[in-house]
Structure formats: C-alpha cells, structure tokens
Amino acid sequence: MSLRAELSRARRSVATAFLAGAAVSLASWMVWAQPQTTVSQKGQQFHPGVITINRGDTIRIVNDDGDLLHHAYVDSPKFSFDSGDQQPGSVTPVTFPVSGDFNVLCAIHPKMLLVVHVH
C-alpha cells in the first residue's frame, strides 16, 4: 500500500472516531440538559406533593426515607410507570412523555401521593 493510501486510510479512521465520540457526547449532553425536578420520599410522603412540569421533562424521585423501601408507580390510560422497589438512597428518574394530570403513588405506602401536572 502506498504512503498516500495509508495516510488517507488513517484520516478516515481518525474522522470516524471523532464523529463517534461527538455523537456520544451529544447524546450525553441531551440527557443531562433535559429539565429535571427532584422529589423526595421522606416520612412516607412525597415532598413536594404537587409539581408542574412540561411534557418530556424528567422528575428524579429520591428515596430519602432512611431504612424504608418505596415503590413509585403511575397507572393511567395515557401513561404508566413502575419503579419497582426503591432502596433507601436510590434515585429513580421518570420522564413524562404526554400532557395531563398524573398521580404518582407508592405501592408500599398507599397514603403517599404526588400529583404531577404535565403541560
């Protein structure tokens, strides 16, 4: 292979690696840049208990209840979500892809209620 062909091949490899890295960086930035609201689970309650977000926004549900499990879920004809068991200290992201009013409940503590208004 000629030197010119080797240089051309090396340039293509560098360009391909650069573009792949740029795509990964852009995808990471897009996830990071999405608006997020943090909701705490503490004292067997959601804090705050009512929030308003935009469609496509993500809320972060943090289990701040020392030694208690939680299990957040949404059961709606428009949108459903189930976190599974949430260990103390865990953070559960929930993205709301549709507009509407949604009740986030805890399957373990039935009095827990978070109302999410999505515009």
C-alpha positions as CSV (number, residue, x, y, z in Angstrom):
1,M,0.0,0.0,0.0
2,S,1.3,3.4,-0.9
3,L,2.0,6.1,1.7
4,R,-0.7,8.2,0.2
5,A,-3.3,5.4,0.6
6,E,-2.1,4.7,4.2
7,L,-2.5,8.4,5.1
8,S,-6.0,8.6,3.5
9,R,-7.0,5.5,5.5
10,A,-5.6,6.9,8.7
11,R,-7.5,10.2,8.2
12,R,-10.8,8.3,7.6
13,S,-10.2,6.3,10.9
14,V,-9.5,9.5,12.8
15,A,-12.6,11.2,11.3
16,T,-14.8,8.1,12.1
17,A,-13.5,8.0,15.7
18,F,-14.1,11.8,16.1
19,L,-17.6,11.6,14.8
20,A,-18.4,8.6,17.0
21,G,-17.1,10.5,20.1
22,A,-19.1,13.6,19.1
23,A,-22.3,11.6,18.8
24,V,-21.8,10.0,22.2
25,S,-21.0,13.4,23.7
26,L,-24.1,15.0,22.1
27,A,-26.4,12.1,23.4
28,S,-25.0,12.5,26.9
29,W,-25.5,16.3,26.8
30,M,-29.1,15.9,25.6
31,V,-29.9,13.6,28.6
32,W,-28.1,15.9,31.0
33,A,-29.7,19.1,29.6
34,Q,-33.3,17.9,30.0
35,P,-35.1,19.8,32.7
36,Q,-35.3,17.7,35.9
37,T,-37.2,18.3,39.2
38,T,-36.3,16.4,42.3
39,V,-39.0,14.9,44.5
40,S,-38.1,13.4,47.9
41,Q,-39.7,10.4,49.5
42,K,-39.4,11.1,53.3
43,G,-41.6,10.5,56.3
44,Q,-43.7,8.3,54.0
45,Q,-44.7,11.3,51.9
46,F,-43.6,12.9,48.6
47,H,-42.0,16.3,49.0
48,P,-43.3,18.4,47.3
49,G,-46.7,16.8,46.9
50,V,-47.7,18.7,43.8
51,I,-45.5,19.7,40.9
52,T,-46.0,21.2,37.4
53,I,-43.6,20.2,34.6
54,N,-43.5,20.3,30.8
55,R,-44.1,17.3,28.6
56,G,-40.9,15.5,28.1
57,D,-39.4,16.7,31.4
58,T,-37.9,14.2,33.9
59,I,-38.5,14.1,37.6
60,R,-36.0,12.4,39.9
61,I,-37.6,10.6,42.8
62,V,-35.2,10.2,45.7
63,N,-35.8,7.7,48.5
64,D,-34.7,9.8,51.5
65,D,-36.5,7.6,54.0
66,G,-33.5,6.1,55.8
67,D,-34.4,2.5,56.0
68,L,-37.7,2.2,54.2
69,L,-38.4,0.8,50.8
70,H,-40.7,2.7,48.4
71,H,-42.3,1.6,45.1
72,A,-43.5,4.5,43.0
73,Y,-45.9,3.9,40.1
74,V,-48.3,5.7,37.8
75,D,-51.3,3.9,36.4
76,S,-53.1,6.0,33.8
77,P,-54.6,5.3,30.4
78,K,-52.2,7.9,29.0
79,F,-49.0,6.9,30.8
80,S,-47.9,4.2,33.1
81,F,-44.7,3.7,35.1
82,D,-43.5,1.3,37.7
83,S,-40.2,1.9,39.6
84,G,-40.0,-1.5,41.3
85,D,-38.7,-1.5,44.8
86,Q,-36.7,1.7,45.6
87,Q,-33.9,1.1,48.1
88,P,-33.1,3.9,50.6
89,G,-30.8,6.4,48.9
90,S,-31.9,5.4,45.4
91,V,-32.7,7.9,42.7
92,T,-35.4,6.9,40.2
93,P,-35.9,9.1,37.0
94,V,-39.3,9.3,35.5
95,T,-39.9,11.1,32.2
96,F,-43.4,12.2,31.3
97,P,-43.9,12.0,27.5
98,V,-47.5,13.1,27.4
99,S,-49.5,16.1,28.8
100,G,-52.1,15.6,31.6
101,D,-52.5,15.2,35.3
102,F,-50.9,12.1,36.9
103,N,-51.0,10.6,40.4
104,V,-47.7,9.0,41.5
105,L,-48.4,6.5,44.2
106,C,-46.4,4.2,46.4
107,A,-47.4,0.5,46.3
108,I,-46.0,0.0,49.8
109,H,-47.4,3.1,51.5
110,P,-50.9,3.7,50.0
111,K,-51.3,7.2,51.6
112,M,-48.4,8.6,49.6
113,L,-49.5,10.8,46.7
114,L,-47.6,13.0,44.3
115,V,-49.7,14.9,41.8
116,V,-47.8,15.8,38.6
117,H,-49.4,18.4,36.2
118,V,-47.7,18.0,32.8
119,H,-48.2,20.8,30.2
